[in-house]
Amino acid sequence: MTHTEELVSINPATLEEVGRTPVTTPDELDSRIEDAHTAFSTWRTDRTYRQGLLASCSYELMRKIPEIVPLLSMEQGKTAEDAGGEVWISAKCLAHNAQVEWDDVTAAPEAAGRTARIEHRPLGVVAAIVPWNFPIFLMMAKIAPALAAGNTVVVKPAESVSLVVGKVVEILQSVLPKGVLDIVHGGPDIGRALVEHRRIRKVSFTGSTGVGRQIMRQAADTVTPVTLELGGNDPAIVLGDADIDYAAAFLAKSAFFNSGQMCIAPKRAYVPADQVDRFCEAFATAMDTLPVGYGLAPGTKIGPLHNKAQIDFVQGLLDKAVAGGGTVVKGGGRGTDLPGYFLEPTLIRDVDDTADIVALEQFGPVFPVVAYTDVEDVLATLDEQDYGLGASVWGSVENAEKIADRIDAGQVWINQHNALEVELPFGGVKSSGFGREGGTAGVHDFLDTRVVSIKN
C-alpha cells in the first residue's frame, strides 16, 4: 500500500530531521483493530502463558536498551542517561505485571434459592494513547497491565515520537503472538477513529487535561470507559522544621528532570518567608550540577524542551513573571549555542499564587518559589486549584503527615518527590484525571466485573 502522508520527527536539540513514519490509513487502522479483536479470543484464556511472554518482553527490552537509547534521545530530546532509565523502568514494569496476581472469581454473598459467583474478566481491545514526554514508560504503564489482564492493545503515540515508540512495539511484537499488540500512527483524526471504533472496549490516555476532555467526549458516543492520566501542577510545601538544604537540593534535581517536562515534577515551592533566602541559595547551588546540552553528549544533564510551542509557552510565562516583579535568582538563558529549543534551568522568586508561572502547569525548566507566613493559606490555595496529581511536604514526618492528610491529590510524598514505583498505583483527582496505573490496581483497571447467578 502506498502512503502519501508521513510524520516527520525532528531532533529538538539540533532541529535536524531524525526520520519519517507513514501515517496509518483508515483501512489499516480497521485491519489492526480487527486483528487485535481476533487475537483476544485466545490471548485471554491462559494467564500463565501471558505471564511468561511478558517476562520475555521485559528481557528483550532490556537487551535492546543500547539500540533504543540513541533514538529516544534524538527524537524526544532527553539525555542518554534519562533515556536509559526510562527504558529500564519500562522493562521493570513489564516484569512486575508478569507477576501480578488477582482472583478471576470472587465469592458472592449467600442467598436462598440461588448460587452466584463474581467474575473479573478482560475487556477486549484496549486503545493506549501515549504522550511525547515519556513515550516508552507511559506506553508500558498501559500495555503491561492491559496485556497481563488478558486484553489486546493498539497503541497510538504522539506524532513527534513515532519512531522510537514504533521501534519498541516492534521489539515486543517479536515476542508476542500476532495481533496482541499493534500500533497506529497519525494526528487527531487517527486518534479519534481509534477512540470511536466499535471494537475498542477501553481507552487509556496520558496527556493534557484539554485533550483528555476531548477523548472523554469522543468515547461517550460508544460508551467506552476511559482511564485519564492528565496534567499536574504539583506543589512542594516546605515546613518551618524542614531540612532546608536537603529539600532545596532534592527539589532542584526533581524539578528539572526531563527539562521539567514531567506531569508529577514539583512545579513550585511554598517556603516560609524567613527561609526563602536560604532555600534559594541552596537550590541555586544544586543547579550547578545540571549542565545543559545535546542529550547524547557526555555529561549533559538537561536537554532541550521537546518542541517550539512548549518553549514559547514556558518562555512567555517566565517573561510575564519577571515583568510582574519576579526575580530570577539563577538561569533564564539558553545554556548552549545549539539551535534547538533550549531554556536552561531557572529559579525565580518574589512571585505569588496569582502569577501564571505558579497557577498554570508550565511543563518546563522554570521553578518559582512562593513565600508564605501561614501554611493554612497555602492549603486553602491548593484546595481551590484544578489539578490534583501529586504534591510533596517537607519537614518532620509528624508535622508533614498532618499537612499531607489535607491535600487532595493522587499521591503525596513526604521528604521526596517524583518517587515512582511500578508496584504502587498512580493517578490523579480533579482535572488531573481518574483511574489508576501501577500495582494490582493497574491490572484491575483493565478488568470488567460479571455476575453469574444460578437458580437452585
TITORMAR-617791 format. One record per residue (C-alpha): residue in one letter; x, y, z. Coordinates in steps of 0.1 Angstrom, whole numbers. Example, Ala and Ser with C-alpha at 12.3 -4.5 7.8 and 13.67 -1.06 7.14 Angstrom:
r rest->A | c1->123 | c2->-45 | c3->78
r rest->S | c1->137 | c2->-11 | c3->71
***
This chain:
r rest->M | c1->0 | c2->0 | c3->0
r rest->T | c1->13 | c2->34 | c3->-9
r rest->H | c1->13 | c2->61 | c3->18
r rest->T | c1->10 | c2->97 | c3->8
r rest->E | c1->13 | c2->112 | c3->43
r rest->E | c1->43 | c2->109 | c3->67
r rest->L | c1->51 | c2->121 | c3->102
r rest->V | c1->85 | c2->139 | c3->103
r rest->S | c1->105 | c2->135 | c3->136
r rest->I | c1->127 | c2->165 | c3->144
r rest->N | c1->156 | c2->164 | c3->169
r rest->P | c1->147 | c2->192 | c3->193
r rest->A | c1->184 | c2->199 | c3->201
r rest->T | c1->196 | c2->203 | c3->165
r rest->L | c1->164 | c2->208 | c3->146
r rest->E | c1->175 | c2->182 | c3->121
r rest->E | c1->153 | c2->155 | c3->108
r rest->V | c1->156 | c2->122 | c3->126
r rest->G | c1->133 | c2->102 | c3->103
r rest->R | c1->98 | c2->97 | c3->90
r rest->T | c1->69 | c2->74 | c3->98
r rest->P | c1->40 | c2->66 | c3->74
r rest->V | c1->6 | c2->78 | c3->87
r rest->T | c1->-18 | c2->49 | c3->92
r rest->T | c1->-47 | c2->48 | c3->67
r rest->P | c1->-83 | c2->42 | c3->79
r rest->D | c1->-82 | c2->7 | c3->63
r rest->E | c1->-50 | c2->-2 | c3->81
r rest->L | c1->-65 | c2->10 | c3->114
r rest->D | c1->-96 | c2->-12 | c3->109
r rest->S | c1->-74 | c2->-41 | c3->100
r rest->R | c1->-52 | c2->-38 | c3->131
r rest->I | c1->-81 | c2->-34 | c3->154
r rest->E | c1->-98 | c2->-65 | c3->138
r rest->D | c1->-65 | c2->-85 | c3->143
r rest->A | c1->-65 | c2->-74 | c3->179
r rest->H | c1->-101 | c2->-85 | c3->183
r rest->T | c1->-93 | c2->-119 | c3->168
r rest->A | c1->-62 | c2->-124 | c3->189
r rest->F | c1->-82 | c2->-116 | c3->221
r rest->S | c1->-102 | c2->-148 | c3->220
r rest->T | c1->-70 | c2->-169 | c3->225
r rest->W | c1->-49 | c2->-144 | c3->245
r rest->R | c1->-74 | c2->-141 | c3->273
r rest->T | c1->-75 | c2->-178 | c3->281
r rest->D | c1->-41 | c2->-186 | c3->297
r rest->R | c1->-27 | c2->-163 | c3->324
r rest->T | c1->4 | c2->-184 | c3->329
r rest->Y | c1->12 | c2->-182 | c3->292
r rest->R | c1->7 | c2->-144 | c3->292
r rest->Q | c1->30 | c2->-140 | c3->322
r rest->G | c1->57 | c2->-160 | c3->306
r rest->L | c1->56 | c2->-138 | c3->275
r rest->L | c1->55 | c2->-106 | c3->294
r rest->A | c1->86 | c2->-117 | c3->313
r rest->S | c1->103 | c2->-125 | c3->279
r rest->C | c1->92 | c2->-90 | c3->267
r rest->S | c1->110 | c2->-75 | c3->297
r rest->Y | c1->141 | c2->-94 | c3->290
r rest->E | c1->141 | c2->-84 | c3->253
r rest->L | c1->136 | c2->-48 | c3->261
r rest->M | c1->165 | c2->-47 | c3->285
r rest->R | c1->186 | c2->-64 | c3->259
r rest->K | c1->178 | c2->-38 | c3->233
r rest->I | c1->185 | c2->-7 | c3->255
r rest->P | c1->216 | c2->2 | c3->235
r rest->E | c1->195 | c2->4 | c3->203
r rest->I | c1->166 | c2->23 | c3->219
r rest->V | c1->185 | c2->50 | c3->238
r rest->P | c1->200 | c2->70 | c3->209
r rest->L | c1->167 | c2->71 | c3->191
r rest->L | c1->148 | c2->81 | c3->222
r rest->S | c1->173 | c2->109 | c3->229
r rest->M | c1->174 | c2->122 | c3->194
r rest->E | c1->136 | c2->121 | c3->189
r rest->Q | c1->124 | c2->133 | c3->223
r rest->G | c1->154 | c2->154 | c3->234
r rest->K | c1->162 | c2->138 | c3->268
r rest->T | c1->197 | c2->129 | c3->279
r rest->A | c1->211 | c2->94 | c3->272
r rest->E | c1->212 | c2->88 | c3->310
r rest->D | c1->175 | c2->96 | c3->313
r rest->A | c1->166 | c2->77 | c3->282
r rest->G | c1->183 | c2->46 | c3->295
r rest->G | c1->165 | c2->50 | c3->328
r rest->E | c1->132 | c2->53 | c3->310
r rest->V | c1->137 | c2->20 | c3->291
r rest->W | c1->149 | c2->3 | c3->323
r rest->I | c1->118 | c2->12 | c3->343
r rest->S | c1->97 | c2->2 | c3->313
r rest->A | c1->112 | c2->-33 | c3->314
r rest->K | c1->107 | c2->-34 | c3->351
r rest->C | c1->70 | c2->-25 | c3->346
r rest->L | c1->67 | c2->-55 | c3->322
r rest->A | c1->84 | c2->-78 | c3->347
r rest->H | c1->62 | c2->-66 | c3->376
r rest->N | c1->30 | c2->-71 | c3->356
r rest->A | c1->42 | c2->-106 | c3->347
r rest->Q | c1->39 | c2->-114 | c3->384
r rest->V | c1->7 | c2->-96 | c3->395
r rest->E | c1->-19 | c2->-119 | c3->408
r rest->W | c1->-57 | c2->-114 | c3->412
r rest->D | c1->-88 | c2->-136 | c3->417
r rest->D | c1->-106 | c2->-144 | c3->385
r rest->V | c1->-136 | c2->-153 | c3->406
r rest->T | c1->-147 | c2->-140 | c3->440
r rest->A | c1->-174 | c2->-153 | c3->462
r rest->A | c1->-209 | c2->-137 | c3->461
r rest->P | c1->-230 | c2->-131 | c3->493
r rest->E | c1->-251 | c2->-162 | c3->500
r rest->A | c1->-288 | c2->-161 | c3->494
r rest->A | c1->-315 | c2->-187 | c3->495
r rest->G | c1->-325 | c2->-202 | c3->462
r rest->R | c1->-295 | c2->-194 | c3->441
r rest->T | c1->-258 | c2->-198 | c3->437
r rest->A | c1->-237 | c2->-169 | c3->424
r rest->R | c1->-202 | c2->-160 | c3->415
r rest->I | c1->-185 | c2->-127 | c3->407
r rest->E | c1->-161 | c2->-129 | c3->377
r rest->H | c1->-133 | c2->-105 | c3->368
r rest->R | c1->-128 | c2->-107 | c3->331
r rest->P | c1->-106 | c2->-89 | c3->305
r rest->L | c1->-124 | c2->-63 | c3->284
r rest->G | c1->-112 | c2->-68 | c3->249
r rest->V | c1->-93 | c2->-45 | c3->226
r rest->V | c1->-77 | c2->-15 | c3->245
r rest->A | c1->-66 | c2->17 | c3->229
r rest->A | c1->-34 | c2->32 | c3->246
r rest->I | c1->-27 | c2->68 | c3->236
r rest->V | c1->8 | c2->79 | c3->246
r rest->P | c1->23 | c2->114 | c3->250
r rest->W | c1->58 | c2->126 | c3->240
r rest->N | c1->74 | c2->134 | c3->273
r rest->F | c1->80 | c2->97 | c3->285
r rest->P | c1->68 | c2->78 | c3->255
r rest->I | c1->82 | c2->44 | c3->263
r rest->F | c1->74 | c2->43 | c3->300
r rest->L | c1->39 | c2->58 | c3->297
r rest->M | c1->31 | c2->33 | c3->270
r rest->M | c1->44 | c2->5 | c3->291
r rest->A | c1->23 | c2->16 | c3->321
r rest->K | c1->-7 | c2->10 | c3->299
r rest->I | c1->1 | c2->-20 | c3->278
r rest->A | c1->18 | c2->-41 | c3->305
r rest->P | c1->-12 | c2->-43 | c3->329
r rest->A | c1->-37 | c2->-45 | c3->300
r rest->L | c1->-19 | c2->-74 | c3->284
r rest->A | c1->-14 | c2->-91 | c3->318
r rest->A | c1->-52 | c2->-89 | c3->324
r rest->G | c1->-58 | c2->-107 | c3->291
r rest->N | c1->-67 | c2->-77 | c3->268
r rest->T | c1->-51 | c2->-69 | c3->235
r rest->V | c1->-38 | c2->-34 | c3->228
r rest->V | c1->-35 | c2->-9 | c3->199
r rest->V | c1->-11 | c2->19 | c3->207
r rest->K | c1->-12 | c2->54 | c3->192
r rest->P | c1->19 | c2->75 | c3->201
r rest->A | c1->22 | c2->113 | c3->199
r rest->E | c1->32 | c2->121 | c3->163
r rest->S | c1->66 | c2->135 | c3->173
r rest->V | c1->78 | c2->103 | c3->189
r rest->S | c1->65 | c2->78 | c3->164
r rest->L | c1->99 | c2->64 | c3->155
r rest->V | c1->110 | c2->53 | c3->190
r rest->V | c1->76 | c2->40 | c3->200
r rest->G | c1->73 | c2->21 | c3->168
r rest->K | c1->107 | c2->5 | c3->174
r rest->V | c1->97 | c2->-6 | c3->209
r rest->V | c1->64 | c2->-20 | c3->198
r rest->E | c1->83 | c2->-39 | c3->171
r rest->I | c1->106 | c2->-54 | c3->197
r rest->L | c1->76 | c2->-66 | c3->218
r rest->Q | c1->58 | c2->-79 | c3->187
r rest->S | c1->88 | c2->-102 | c3->181
r rest->V | c1->78 | c2->-120 | c3->213
r rest->L | c1->40 | c2->-117 | c3->213
r rest->P | c1->15 | c2->-136 | c3->191
r rest->K | c1->2 | c2->-117 | c3->161
r rest->G | c1->-25 | c2->-91 | c3->169
r rest->V | c1->-19 | c2->-90 | c3->207
r rest->L | c1->-1 | c2->-57 | c3->204
r rest->D | c1->-1 | c2->-33 | c3->174
r rest->I | c1->4 | c2->4 | c3->166
r rest->V | c1->-12 | c2->32 | c3->146
r rest->H | c1->4 | c2->65 | c3->136
r rest->G | c1->-12 | c2->99 | c3->129
r rest->G | c1->-27 | c2->130 | c3->142
r rest->P | c1->-61 | c2->138 | c3->158
r rest->D | c1->-81 | c2->122 | c3->130
r rest->I | c1->-64 | c2->88 | c3->137
r rest->G | c1->-68 | c2->93 | c3->174
r rest->R | c1->-105 | c2->100 | c3->171
r rest->A | c1->-110 | c2->70 | c3->148
r rest->L | c1->-93 | c2->48 | c3->173
r rest->V | c1->-112 | c2->60 | c3->203
r rest->E | c1->-146 | c2->58 | c3->185
r rest->H | c1->-140 | c2->24 | c3->169
r rest->R | c1->-168 | c2->-1 | c3->177
r rest->R | c1->-142 | c2->-28 | c3->187
r rest->I | c1->-124 | c2->-6 | c3->213
r rest->R | c1->-136 | c2->-16 | c3->248
r rest->K | c1->-113 | c2->7 | c3->268
r rest->V | c1->-93 | c2->39 | c3->262
r rest->S | c1->-62 | c2->47 | c3->284
r rest->F | c1->-48 | c2->82 | c3->278
r rest->T | c1->-20 | c2->102 | c3->292
r rest->G | c1->-16 | c2->138 | c3->282
r rest->S | c1->-30 | c2->173 | c3->287
r rest->T | c1->-63 | c2->179 | c3->305
r rest->G | c1->-77 | c2->196 | c3->274
r rest->V | c1->-71 | c2->166 | c3->252
r rest->G | c1->-83 | c2->143 | c3->279
r rest->R | c1->-117 | c2->162 | c3->279
r rest->Q | c1->-119 | c2->157 | c3->241
r rest->I | c1->-113 | c2->120 | c3->245
r rest->M | c1->-140 | c2->117 | c3->271
r rest->R | c1->-164 | c2->133 | c3->247
r rest->Q | c1->-154 | c2->111 | c3->218
r rest->A | c1->-156 | c2->79 | c3->240
r rest->A | c1->-191 | c2->89 | c3->251
r rest->D | c1->-206 | c2->81 | c3->217
r rest->T | c1->-197 | c2->44 | c3->221
r rest->V | c1->-200 | c2->45 | c3->259
r rest->T | c1->-164 | c2->33 | c3->261
r rest->P | c1->-147 | c2->35 | c3->296
r rest->V | c1->-116 | c2->56 | c3->299
r rest->T | c1->-86 | c2->60 | c3->322
r rest->L | c1->-72 | c2->95 | c3->321
r rest->E | c1->-38 | c2->105 | c3->335
r rest->L | c1->-38 | c2->142 | c3->328
r rest->G | c1->-19 | c2->174 | c3->338
r rest->G | c1->-5 | c2->183 | c3->371
r rest->N | c1->8 | c2->213 | c3->389
r rest->D | c1->25 | c2->197 | c3->418
r rest->P | c1->33 | c2->219 | c3->448
r rest->A | c1->61 | c2->213 | c3->473
r rest->I | c1->53 | c2->226 | c3->507
r rest->V | c1->83 | c2->233 | c3->528
r rest->L | c1->75 | c2->235 | c3->565
r rest->G | c1->93 | c2->255 | c3->592
r rest->D | c1->110 | c2->225 | c3->606
r rest->A | c1->123 | c2->211 | c3->573
r rest->D | c1->159 | c2->204 | c3->564
r rest->I | c1->161 | c2->234 | c3->540
r rest->D | c1->193 | c2->224 | c3->524
r rest->Y | c1->182 | c2->189 | c3->517
r rest->A | c1->148 | c2->199 | c3->505
r rest->A | c1->162 | c2->225 | c3->481
r rest->A | c1->188 | c2->202 | c3->466
r rest->F | c1->163 | c2->174 | c3->462
r rest->L | c1->137 | c2->196 | c3->446
r rest->A | c1->163 | c2->212 | c3->422
r rest->K | c1->170 | c2->178 | c3->407
r rest->S | c1->134 | c2->167 | c3->407
r rest->A | c1->120 | c2->199 | c3->392
r rest->F | c1->143 | c2->199 | c3->361
r rest->F | c1->143 | c2->162 | c3->353
r rest->N | c1->135 | c2->158 | c3->316
r rest->S | c1->137 | c2->196 | c3->314
r rest->G | c1->107 | c2->199 | c3->337
r rest->Q | c1->85 | c2->180 | c3->312
r rest->M | c1->70 | c2->156 | c3->337
r rest->C | c1->35 | c2->157 | c3->349
r rest->I | c1->45 | c2->149 | c3->385
r rest->A | c1->76 | c2->171 | c3->387
r rest->P | c1->74 | c2->196 | c3->415
r rest->K | c1->64 | c2->228 | c3->398
r rest->R | c1->66 | c2->254 | c3->426
r rest->A | c1->77 | c2->255 | c3->462
r rest->Y | c1->59 | c2->272 | c3->491
r rest->V | c1->86 | c2->282 | c3->516
r rest->P | c1->83 | c2->301 | c3->549
r rest->A | c1->91 | c2->337 | c3->543
r rest->D | c1->120 | c2->337 | c3->567
r rest->Q | c1->136 | c2->307 | c3->550
r rest->V | c1->133 | c2->318 | c3->514
r rest->D | c1->168 | c2->333 | c3->511
r rest->R | c1->184 | c2->302 | c3->525
r rest->F | c1->162 | c2->279 | c3->503
r rest->C | c1->170 | c2->298 | c3->471
r rest->E | c1->208 | c2->298 | c3->479
r rest->A | c1->208 | c2->260 | c3->484
r rest->F | c1->186 | c2->255 | c3->454
r rest->A | c1->208 | c2->276 | c3->432
r rest->T | c1->239 | c2->258 | c3->443
r rest->A | c1->223 | c2->224 | c3->434
r rest->M | c1->216 | c2->238 | c3->399
r rest->D | c1->254 | c2->240 | c3->393
r rest->T | c1->253 | c2->202 | c3->388
r rest->L | c1->229 | c2->204 | c3->358
r rest->P | c1->248 | c2->213 | c3->326
r rest->V | c1->226 | c2->219 | c3->295
r rest->G | c1->234 | c2->204 | c3->261
r rest->Y | c1->229 | c2->178 | c3->235
r rest->G | c1->213 | c2->147 | c3->250
r rest->L | c1->238 | c2->123 | c3->237
r rest->A | c1->269 | c2->144 | c3->247
r rest->P | c1->288 | c2->131 | c3->277
r rest->G | c1->280 | c2->150 | c3->309
r rest->T | c1->247 | c2->166 | c3->298
r rest->K | c1->221 | c2->166 | c3->325
r rest->I | c1->194 | c2->189 | c3->308
r rest->G | c1->184 | c2->186 | c3->272
r rest->P | c1->160 | c2->208 | c3->252
r rest->L | c1->123 | c2->212 | c3->255
r rest->H | c1->105 | c2->190 | c3->231
r rest->N | c1->90 | c2->214 | c3->206
r rest->K | c1->87 | c2->251 | c3->197
r rest->A | c1->52 | c2->255 | c3->211
r rest->Q | c1->64 | c2->243 | c3->245
r rest->I | c1->94 | c2->266 | c3->248
r rest->D | c1->74 | c2->295 | c3->236
r rest->F | c1->48 | c2->289 | c3->262
r rest->V | c1->73 | c2->285 | c3->291
r rest->Q | c1->94 | c2->315 | c3->280
r rest->G | c1->62 | c2->336 | c3->278
r rest->L | c1->53 | c2->326 | c3->314
r rest->L | c1->88 | c2->335 | c3->326
r rest->D | c1->89 | c2->368 | c3->308
r rest->K | c1->54 | c2->377 | c3->322
r rest->A | c1->65 | c2->367 | c3->358
r rest->V | c1->96 | c2->389 | c3->355
r rest->A | c1->76 | c2->418 | c3->342
r rest->G | c1->53 | c2->414 | c3->371
r rest->G | c1->80 | c2->418 | c3->397
r rest->G | c1->95 | c2->383 | c3->399
r rest->T | c1->133 | c2->380 | c3->404
r rest->V | c1->154 | c2->355 | c3->385
r rest->V | c1->178 | c2->340 | c3->410
r rest->K | c1->196 | c2->319 | c3->386
r rest->G | c1->192 | c2->309 | c3->349
r rest->G | c1->170 | c2->324 | c3->324
r rest->G | c1->192 | c2->319 | c3->294
r rest->R | c1->196 | c2->292 | c3->268
r rest->G | c1->226 | c2->275 | c3->283
r rest->T | c1->240 | c2->263 | c3->250
r rest->D | c1->249 | c2->275 | c3->214
r rest->L | c1->229 | c2->247 | c3->199
r rest->P | c1->200 | c2->258 | c3->177
r rest->G | c1->173 | c2->238 | c3->194
r rest->Y | c1->145 | c2->245 | c3->219
r rest->F | c1->167 | c2->252 | c3->249
r rest->L | c1->160 | c2->270 | c3->282
r rest->E | c1->184 | c2->265 | c3->310
r rest->P | c1->171 | c2->256 | c3->345
r rest->T | c1->157 | c2->288 | c3->360
r rest->L | c1->149 | c2->297 | c3->396
r rest->I | c1->125 | c2->326 | c3->402
r rest->R | c1->113 | c2->342 | c3->434
r rest->D | c1->91 | c2->371 | c3->445
r rest->V | c1->61 | c2->357 | c3->428
r rest->D | c1->27 | c2->349 | c3->443
r rest->D | c1->-2 | c2->325 | c3->438
r rest->T | c1->-18 | c2->347 | c3->412
r rest->A | c1->12 | c2->346 | c3->388
r rest->D | c1->6 | c2->324 | c3->357
r rest->I | c1->40 | c2->308 | c3->363
r rest->V | c1->26 | c2->295 | c3->396
r rest->A | c1->-11 | c2->289 | c3->388
r rest->L | c1->-6 | c2->271 | c3->354
r rest->E | c1->11 | c2->239 | c3->345
r rest->Q | c1->42 | c2->253 | c3->328
r rest->F | c1->58 | c2->219 | c3->319
r rest->G | c1->93 | c2->234 | c3->316
r rest->P | c1->126 | c2->241 | c3->335
r rest->V | c1->114 | c2->271 | c3->355
r rest->F | c1->109 | c2->268 | c3->392
r rest->P | c1->90 | c2->295 | c3->412
r rest->V | c1->94 | c2->300 | c3->449
r rest->V | c1->64 | c2->314 | c3->468
r rest->A | c1->69 | c2->328 | c3->503
r rest->Y | c1->42 | c2->322 | c3->529
r rest->T | c1->36 | c2->331 | c3->566
r rest->D | c1->7 | c2->308 | c3->573
r rest->V | c1->5 | c2->273 | c3->559
r rest->E | c1->-33 | c2->274 | c3->562
r rest->D | c1->-32 | c2->300 | c3->534
r rest->V | c1->-12 | c2->275 | c3->512
r rest->L | c1->-37 | c2->247 | c3->519
r rest->A | c1->-66 | c2->270 | c3->510
r rest->T | c1->-49 | c2->278 | c3->477
r rest->L | c1->-43 | c2->242 | c3->469
r rest->D | c1->-79 | c2->233 | c3->477
r rest->E | c1->-91 | c2->257 | c3->450
r rest->Q | c1->-67 | c2->246 | c3->423
r rest->D | c1->-80 | c2->224 | c3->394
r rest->Y | c1->-52 | c2->199 | c3->395
r rest->G | c1->-47 | c2->170 | c3->419
r rest->L | c1->-20 | c2->148 | c3->406
r rest->G | c1->8 | c2->149 | c3->431
r rest->A | c1->23 | c2->170 | c3->459
r rest->S | c1->51 | c2->168 | c3->484
r rest->V | c1->56 | c2->180 | c3->520
r rest->W | c1->90 | c2->187 | c3->536
r rest->G | c1->95 | c2->187 | c3->573
r rest->S | c1->94 | c2->164 | c3->604
r rest->V | c1->74 | c2->133 | c3->595
r rest->E | c1->49 | c2->140 | c3->623
r rest->N | c1->41 | c2->175 | c3->610
r rest->A | c1->44 | c2->167 | c3->574
r rest->E | c1->18 | c2->138 | c3->576
r rest->K | c1->-7 | c2->162 | c3->592
r rest->I | c1->-4 | c2->185 | c3->562
r rest->A | c1->-3 | c2->157 | c3->537
r rest->D | c1->-36 | c2->144 | c3->550
r rest->R | c1->-53 | c2->176 | c3->540
r rest->I | c1->-40 | c2->177 | c3->504
r rest->D | c1->-64 | c2->164 | c3->477
r rest->A | c1->-40 | c2->146 | c3->452
r rest->G | c1->-35 | c2->111 | c3->438
r rest->Q | c1->-1 | c2->108 | c3->456
r rest->V | c1->16 | c2->128 | c3->483
r rest->W | c1->52 | c2->124 | c3->491
r rest->I | c1->70 | c2->133 | c3->523
r rest->N | c1->106 | c2->145 | c3->521
r rest->Q | c1->108 | c2->133 | c3->485
r rest->H | c1->92 | c2->139 | c3->451
r rest->N | c1->89 | c2->121 | c3->417
r rest->A | c1->92 | c2->88 | c3->436
r rest->L | c1->75 | c2->65 | c3->411
r rest->E | c1->73 | c2->27 | c3->418
r rest->V | c1->57 | c2->4 | c3->393
r rest->E | c1->44 | c2->-17 | c3->423
r rest->L | c1->22 | c2->12 | c3->435
r rest->P | c1->-10 | c2->27 | c3->420
r rest->F | c1->-6 | c2->60 | c3->402
r rest->G | c1->-32 | c2->86 | c3->390
r rest->G | c1->-49 | c2->118 | c3->398
r rest->V | c1->-81 | c2->135 | c3->410
r rest->K | c1->-100 | c2->166 | c3->399
r rest->S | c1->-87 | c2->178 | c3->365
r rest->S | c1->-57 | c2->155 | c3->368
r rest->G | c1->-79 | c2->126 | c3->357
r rest->F | c1->-91 | c2->93 | c3->371
r rest->G | c1->-83 | c2->56 | c3->371
r rest->R | c1->-50 | c2->41 | c3->382
r rest->E | c1->-20 | c2->27 | c3->366
r rest->G | c1->6 | c2->6 | c3->385
r rest->G | c1->4 | c2->-21 | c3->412
r rest->T | c1->-25 | c2->-46 | c3->413
r rest->A | c1->-49 | c2->-16 | c3->409
r rest->G | c1->-34 | c2->-11 | c3->375
r rest->V | c1->-45 | c2->-45 | c3->363
r rest->H | c1->-79 | c2->-42 | c3->379
r rest->D | c1->-84 | c2->-10 | c3->358
r rest->F | c1->-84 | c2->-33 | c3->327
r rest->L | c1->-108 | c2->-59 | c3->341
r rest->D | c1->-146 | c2->-59 | c3->340
r rest->T | c1->-170 | c2->-75 | c3->365
r rest->R | c1->-196 | c2->-100 | c3->356
r rest->V | c1->-221 | c2->-118 | c3->379
r rest->V | c1->-233 | c2->-153 | c3->371
r rest->S | c1->-263 | c2->-163 | c3->392
r rest->I | c1->-278 | c2->-198 | c3->391
r rest->K | c1->-313 | c2->-207 | c3->404
r rest->N | c1->-310 | c2->-237 | c3->427
***
